[in-house]
């Protein structure tokens, strides 16, 4: 109802007629019956930003919804003529509208537009009728029109005059003609079949050339505006001598069909008029009459032959028909007229036009199928099949086109997207018409795929093995772990951390959370820990974050930080003179074995033995790797009974470390000599190593024990038979009879200390046997007791 009163008010302001009011009422009814079409009207030549309509009232929506839903107006064609204020909902014209410029070939001028809403997507169609105002005066093609009329022309003859052209339409268009006062001519007005008004000059009274040779009349054309506008032309009438025949055309109307792509100089039609007069009165010449300026530009007429040829570029989309009037005039000034109607045939000379309306530049990779990406329209200015279009997408892409309405299409996704496989798409849309020679156009749309945290980090290795030398400095970098994430942005930003295990101590390593560098927190000791493992976690910055795990194995490399330790002989020096070697020993005789260990590993624990110092340097030698001390030659009588050896034990570290062992060796002929030599300590020795009271007591116990054993042995031998004593002694010289063997338990821990204190290891103990009659004779070393 409000639109009706508004239309009525507009009609009153513009002084519109009853016809306009009825037209507006029909528009209102059509708007109410059409679900999504708005219709308005606007007078031409209004100022810029002139009010057109209030969209919010027509649609029944609040102004705030326009901005929230991103409402905008789009005009059809290349130029946007209207503007929509999203804050107020007012639709205004962006510039002054000239109806004659916008719609030069139409009596009615309607501009179409569409209002788009987003969130959700909605389209509303609208129309604005540009009302004509009387801003153009009638204009004659020529300011002076020449008519040559024979004097013999009878009264009542009619002479067509050039019509005035008025760009306005309706009541503002050309309405009437008037002729200046005269005694010979009057005007006759008429309307052609196409509704165009024309005028003819009517001879009311016979001309007399001898009375008046020339007449000058003023022709005035007036439109129906308020106030009216007018245009004038001068009629110059020349009275000719008698010419009683006028040219006659073969056809009153010539109808021609011509393709719009016809080349210049192509023959359209040939008009011909016959005049039976002779001489100049029978010579006919042709010219356009009552023809628009545009038609004169597109066609040329040969004045001598009557051939009409193409002179310009025909365009079906600009004008579908052209009407021309050809005037044939003979030499006597008589003329006739015929009409030429040219129908322009459409040719497929316009490719489809793609207009992008809405575009979502970036969509998430987890967007569901059928998500709208873009909205666009396709227009083809041709007609029929030449203007019918279809759209396709080039290539095998996860997108599809859905037609909507009015040649609008929606670009939608039709499959799941994966940014890690394809981060962006260059979608080429091809629009093709249905003409015989099909024309097409293309439009490229770039769509970015935004990242979603759908990929967990991946370590480059499942197990990272790193090494560090023991006794390292704190916070020493030993390497790094690396994990990659196929996502982008913060979803691909990886942070590293150690996985703490309950019940275990804090590990000796730490990991830089940003770059994965591994650092040792404190010095390590290979002898305590040679290797350890920890778990490393890599988590991305997504929400929620995704993570992966790897194993970090740290191997501690040994350093030569431990010197060899001598186990045998003991380092306290208690067995410095406890090794017994018979003087009958040959070269290679095993004297003792130096046993040492090294807490290091590898070559740092590989030990070598060498003789550093000896009383007789050439008498003994030491095994390089075994540590066995053997005689290098046979023992001679000239060798000193006491020998002192210093054995150097060295590892193979860099730099090498070493330790030394001191061996005391006694060269003996028998056990009695051994005991005497062991009990006789040189003065110098006593001064250097004084005997403790405890050692003296042990020596006394040892001597007493040996005496008891010897006595029991002698008594047993005497008990066999005194008679066989000589024989027993003879037998004792050749081979020792049932010998008494002294084991490790028979010697105390005094000066000898064969096995108790460790001069020799248990693996190298010896059986020492004495013959029954040995007394102070030599010891006999039979064989070592091997393990």
Secondary structure, DSSP 8 states (H G I E B T S, - for coil): -HHHHHHHHHHHHTT--HHHHHHHHHHHHHHHHSTTEEEEEEETT--TT-EEEEHHHHHT--HHHHHHTT-EEEESSSS--EEE-TTT-EEEESS---HHHH-TT-SS-EEEEEEEETTTTEEEEEEEEEE--S----EES-SEEEEEEETT--TT-EEE---EE-S--GGGSEEEEEE---SSEEEEEEE-TTS-EEEEEEE-S---TTT-SEEEEEEEEEE--SS--EEEEEEEEEEE-------EES-SEEEEEEETT--TT-EEEE--EE----GGGG--EEEEES--HHHHHHEEE-TTT-EEEE-S---TTT-SEEEEEEEEE-TTS-EEEEEEEEEEE--S----EEEEEEE-SEEETT--TT-EEEEEEEE-SS-GGGG-EEEEE-SS-SEEEEE-STTEEEEEE-S---TTT-SEEEEEEEEEE-SSS--EEEEEEEEEEE--S----EES-SEEEEEEESS--TTEEEEE--EE-SS-GGGG--EEEEE--TTS---SEEE-TTT-EEEE-S---TTT-SEEEEEEEEE-SSSS--EEEEEEEEEEE--S----EEEES-TT-TTTT-EEEETT--TT-EEEE-EEE-SS-GGGG--EEEEEEESSTTTEEE-TTT-EEEESS---TTS-SEEEEEEEEE---SS--EEEEEEEEEEESSHHHHHHHHH---HHHHHHS---HHHHHHHHHHHHHHHHHHHHHHHHHHHH-STTHHHHHHHHHHS--S-EEE-GGGS-TTTT-SSSSSSS-GGGEEEEEE-TT-TT---EEEEEE--
